[in-house]
Amino acid sequence: MQKTVIKTDRAPAAIGTYSQAVRAGNTVYLSGQIPLDPDSGELVTGDIAVQIRQVFDNLTAVAEAAGGSLDDAVKLTVYLTDLGHFSAVNEIMAEYFSEPYPARAAVGIASLPRNAEVEAEAILSV
């Protein structure tokens, strides 16, 4: 199966050896997004809600570059350095996703790149 790399300037450039997303057939794998501003490449400042929204904005931009949207997500994984932010993820996720919601995991971890507090990745079926 042919793989196609998805890239957009509306989301942060990769900060490592990975693509923003890869399409294989009708499946698009969105790499994890941390709350980086796509213009400056710096972490957004503000409370956790600002950070979560930036993560979902970044995922939205990559999904759209792949010809889809977050409503095409079938699986979402959210990584949090503080699981106390779980309810904030739920509230803000409802602003970006429509029912039926994707399958999801929320994982508490010790740290993320650039000391971010939240990261999310998704799998789309488009």
C-alpha positions as CSV (number, residue, x, y, z in Angstrom):
1,M,0.0,0.0,0.0
2,Q,1.3,3.4,-0.9
3,K,2.0,5.9,1.9
4,T,1.4,9.6,1.3
5,V,3.0,12.2,3.7
6,I,0.6,15.0,4.8
7,K,2.1,18.4,5.6
8,T,0.6,21.8,6.3
9,D,2.0,25.2,7.4
10,R,-1.1,25.7,9.5
11,A,0.3,23.3,12.1
12,P,3.7,23.2,13.7
13,A,6.5,21.7,11.7
14,A,7.8,18.4,13.0
15,I,10.4,18.8,15.8
16,G,11.8,15.3,15.2
17,T,12.1,12.6,12.6
18,Y,8.4,12.2,11.8
19,S,5.7,13.5,9.5
20,Q,2.8,15.6,10.6
21,A,0.6,12.8,9.2
22,V,0.7,9.8,6.9
23,R,-2.1,8.5,4.7
24,A,-2.2,4.7,3.9
25,G,-5.3,4.0,1.9
26,N,-8.3,5.5,3.6
27,T,-6.6,5.8,7.0
28,V,-4.7,8.9,8.1
29,Y,-2.4,8.7,11.1
30,L,-1.9,12.1,12.7
31,S,1.3,12.5,14.7
32,G,1.1,13.7,18.2
33,Q,0.6,17.5,18.6
34,I,1.7,19.5,21.5
35,P,0.5,23.1,22.1
36,L,3.0,24.7,19.7
37,D,2.0,27.9,17.9
38,P,2.5,27.1,14.2
39,D,3.9,30.5,13.4
40,S,6.4,30.9,16.2
41,G,7.2,27.3,16.9
42,E,6.9,28.1,20.6
43,L,4.6,26.6,23.3
44,V,1.5,28.7,23.8
45,T,1.3,30.4,27.2
46,G,-1.8,30.3,29.4
47,D,-3.8,27.9,31.4
48,I,-4.3,24.3,30.4
49,A,-7.5,25.2,28.4
50,V,-5.4,27.4,26.1
51,Q,-2.9,24.6,25.6
52,I,-5.6,21.9,24.9
53,R,-7.3,24.2,22.4
54,Q,-3.9,24.7,20.6
55,V,-3.4,20.9,20.4
56,F,-6.9,20.4,18.9
57,D,-6.3,23.4,16.5
58,N,-3.1,21.8,15.4
59,L,-4.8,18.4,14.9
60,T,-7.6,20.1,13.0
61,A,-5.2,21.8,10.6
62,V,-3.4,18.5,9.8
63,A,-6.8,16.6,9.4
64,E,-8.0,19.3,7.0
65,A,-4.7,19.1,5.0
66,A,-5.4,15.3,4.7
67,G,-8.8,16.1,3.2
68,G,-10.8,15.3,6.4
69,S,-11.8,16.7,9.7
70,L,-11.7,15.7,13.4
71,D,-15.2,14.2,12.8
72,D,-13.4,11.6,10.8
73,A,-11.4,10.5,13.8
74,V,-11.9,6.9,14.9
75,K,-9.2,6.9,17.6
76,L,-7.8,9.6,19.7
77,T,-5.0,9.3,22.3
78,V,-4.4,12.1,24.8
79,Y,-1.3,12.3,26.9
80,L,-1.4,14.4,30.1
81,T,1.4,15.2,32.6
82,D,-1.4,15.8,35.1
83,L,-4.5,13.6,34.9
84,G,-6.3,16.3,37.0
85,H,-6.8,18.0,33.6
86,F,-8.9,15.1,32.3
87,S,-12.2,17.0,32.8
88,A,-10.8,20.0,30.9
89,V,-9.9,17.7,28.0
90,N,-13.5,16.4,28.0
91,E,-15.0,19.8,28.0
92,I,-12.8,21.2,25.2
93,M,-13.0,18.0,23.2
94,A,-16.8,18.5,22.9
95,E,-16.1,21.8,21.1
96,Y,-14.0,20.1,18.4
97,F,-15.6,16.7,18.0
98,S,-19.2,15.6,17.2
99,E,-21.0,12.5,18.2
100,P,-20.3,9.7,17.7
101,Y,-17.0,10.5,19.4
102,P,-13.9,8.5,18.5
103,A,-12.6,5.8,20.7
104,R,-10.1,7.4,23.1
105,A,-7.4,6.8,25.7
106,A,-6.1,9.3,28.1
107,V,-2.7,8.5,29.4
108,G,-0.9,10.0,32.4
109,I,2.8,10.4,31.7
110,A,5.8,11.9,33.4
111,S,6.9,14.4,30.7
112,L,6.4,15.5,27.1
113,P,8.6,17.2,24.6
114,R,9.4,20.8,25.3
115,N,7.8,20.4,28.8
116,A,4.3,20.5,27.3
117,E,1.5,19.4,29.6
118,V,-0.7,17.9,26.9
119,E,-0.3,16.0,23.6
120,A,-2.8,14.3,21.4
121,E,-2.6,12.0,18.3
122,A,-5.4,10.7,16.1
123,I,-6.3,8.1,13.5
124,L,-8.8,9.2,10.8
125,S,-10.8,7.2,8.4
126,V,-11.3,9.4,5.3
